[in-house]
């Protein structure tokens, strides 16, 4: 089953998480309206977009590059 939440690690930002999951920072903010992107904390969880057939992952990779490899826990 694809992930629908992401637990933040130290140093991550909305932009880096969006890039890693092939979406946009704007979409992550739409899914997390009560999250302050300037005050993220390691361990905080973010909602992720549901995986579905769309152009968003392609466009996000085109704009922000390929997703990075999964970070070790």
Backbone bond lengths (Angstrom), bond angles and torsions (degrees), N, CA, C in turn:
res aa  C-N    CA-C-N  psi(-1)  N-CA   C-N-CA  omega(-1)  CA-C   N-CA-C  phi
1 X - - - 1.454 - - 1.533 108.91 -
2 X 1.325 118.36 131.55 1.464 121.21 179.69 1.527 111.35 -66.80
3 X 1.322 114.82 150.43 1.461 120.05 179.09 1.519 110.43 -69.88
4 X 1.347 116.27 141.74 1.456 120.72 174.58 1.524 110.80 -119.46
5 X 1.353 116.86 -0.26 1.466 121.83 175.69 1.526 108.11 -138.77
6 X 1.322 115.12 152.53 1.466 121.23 178.92 1.520 108.48 -131.78
7 X 1.334 116.81 129.07 1.459 121.69 176.20 1.529 107.78 -90.81
8 X 1.324 116.16 120.61 1.460 121.31 -177.11 1.524 112.11 -65.85
9 X 1.325 114.53 142.29 1.461 122.26 173.22 1.527 107.49 -109.26
10 X 1.319 116.30 160.34 1.465 121.07 -179.18 1.528 109.69 -54.53
11 X 1.310 115.87 135.54 1.459 121.60 176.62 1.518 115.44 87.99
12 X 1.329 118.40 -7.70 1.466 119.83 -179.96 1.528 110.41 -79.00
13 X 1.310 114.62 153.31 1.458 121.83 177.34 1.528 108.70 -130.20
14 X 1.324 115.64 169.43 1.466 119.75 176.13 1.524 109.47 -56.96
15 X 1.316 116.17 -41.89 1.465 120.07 -178.86 1.533 111.90 -64.48
16 X 1.331 117.83 -43.29 1.463 119.58 -178.25 1.527 111.33 -68.39
17 X 1.337 117.21 -37.78 1.469 119.88 177.79 1.528 109.62 -66.75
18 X 1.320 116.98 -42.90 1.468 120.24 178.21 1.524 110.17 -58.62
19 X 1.314 116.73 -44.43 1.469 121.06 -179.95 1.531 110.00 -62.72
20 X 1.314 117.14 -44.00 1.462 120.85 -178.17 1.532 112.80 -62.79
21 X 1.325 116.60 -31.52 1.468 120.05 -177.56 1.527 113.03 -103.86
22 X 1.327 117.12 9.15 1.463 120.11 175.09 1.514 113.73 67.76
23 X 1.338 116.62 37.36 1.461 120.39 177.44 1.521 108.16 -131.22
24 X 1.319 116.89 -167.28 1.461 120.39 -178.55 1.524 110.35 -113.20
25 X 1.329 117.21 154.19 1.465 119.45 175.15 1.540 111.52 -58.00
26 X 1.320 117.10 -38.57 1.462 120.37 179.38 1.527 110.98 -60.41
27 X 1.332 117.05 -43.41 1.471 120.23 179.89 1.526 110.65 -63.69
28 X 1.342 117.52 -41.16 1.470 119.74 177.72 1.525 110.81 -62.46
29 X 1.324 117.48 -40.11 1.457 120.22 179.46 1.529 111.22 -67.20
30 X 1.338 117.21 -34.48 1.467 120.35 176.08 1.525 110.73 -63.62
31 X 1.335 116.53 -36.70 1.467 121.51 -178.98 1.523 112.96 -81.53
32 X 1.329 117.09 -12.91 1.464 122.40 -177.41 1.530 109.76 -132.89
33 X 1.354 117.61 64.24 1.464 120.39 -172.44 1.525 114.82 -64.30
34 X 1.319 118.40 -21.70 1.462 120.48 -177.92 1.519 112.54 -97.04
35 X 1.322 117.55 6.58 1.466 121.69 179.34 1.522 109.00 -92.71
36 X 1.330 115.73 129.05 1.464 121.36 175.65 1.531 107.19 -90.41
37 X 1.340 118.69 110.82 1.466 120.36 -176.27 1.524 113.65 -65.29
38 X 1.328 117.35 -13.56 1.473 119.76 178.33 1.526 111.98 -92.82
39 X 1.328 116.82 -2.80 1.471 120.04 -178.05 1.531 111.23 -133.55
40 X 1.317 117.39 45.11 1.459 121.26 179.02 1.524 110.39 -73.37
41 X 1.340 116.23 146.07 1.453 122.30 -176.98 1.529 108.43 -128.16
42 X 1.337 116.64 137.22 1.465 120.12 175.72 1.532 108.65 -56.44
43 X 1.325 116.01 135.28 1.458 121.59 -178.44 1.524 112.93 97.43
44 X 1.317 117.10 -18.60 1.459 121.69 176.99 1.519 108.67 -66.04
45 X 1.324 117.48 143.25 1.459 120.54 -179.48 1.522 110.88 -106.36
46 X 1.328 114.31 140.01 1.459 121.79 177.31 1.517 109.60 -114.98
47 X 1.329 116.25 142.22 1.454 121.06 171.09 1.520 108.55 -74.82
48 X 1.319 115.69 141.24 1.462 121.85 178.03 1.522 109.24 -112.41
49 X 1.331 117.21 154.73 1.470 118.65 176.52 1.518 110.69 -66.59
50 X 1.317 115.43 147.18 1.464 120.29 176.30 1.510 108.81 -66.68
51 X 1.326 116.80 133.97 1.464 118.10 177.75 1.526 110.04 -66.76
52 X 1.298 115.76 130.46 1.458 120.84 178.28 1.519 108.59 -156.45
53 X 1.296 115.53 162.20 1.460 119.53 179.81 1.528 108.63 -71.85
54 X 1.314 115.26 113.03 1.457 120.30 177.21 1.516 109.08 -158.33
55 X 1.299 116.07 175.72 1.460 120.95 177.45 1.519 112.52 -86.33
56 X 1.347 119.34 -11.01 1.463 120.19 -175.23 1.517 114.27 -56.87
57 X 1.337 120.51 -47.44 1.473 117.80 179.01 1.526 112.30 -59.36
58 X 1.321 116.85 -39.47 1.460 120.30 178.47 1.523 110.79 -64.20
59 X 1.334 117.00 -47.28 1.460 120.61 -179.02 1.528 111.86 -64.80
60 X 1.324 117.20 -39.53 1.468 120.13 178.96 1.525 110.53 -63.41
61 X 1.332 117.28 -42.84 1.472 120.06 177.97 1.524 110.48 -64.90
62 X 1.312 116.30 -38.64 1.462 120.74 178.74 1.530 110.97 -62.72
63 X 1.332 116.18 -42.78 1.463 120.66 -177.81 1.519 113.59 -79.28
64 X 1.346 117.58 -40.66 1.464 120.82 -172.31 1.520 114.08 -114.65
65 X 1.303 118.36 2.47 1.458 120.45 178.59 1.522 111.54 92.32
66 X 1.313 114.29 178.45 1.468 120.80 -178.11 1.515 110.50 -71.18
67 X 1.348 116.76 147.29 1.465 118.86 175.15 1.520 110.24 -61.17
68 X 1.311 116.05 144.09 1.467 120.48 177.74 1.511 110.12 -74.44
69 X 1.324 115.94 159.77 1.462 120.58 176.18 1.519 108.88 -62.62
70 X 1.307 116.58 152.35 1.458 121.45 178.50 1.519 110.11 -57.54
71 X 1.322 115.48 135.04 1.466 120.09 179.42 1.519 109.60 -80.06
72 X 1.320 118.19 146.07 1.464 118.73 175.06 1.526 110.39 -65.99
73 X 1.312 118.46 149.40 1.480 121.01 -177.61 1.511 112.63 -63.38
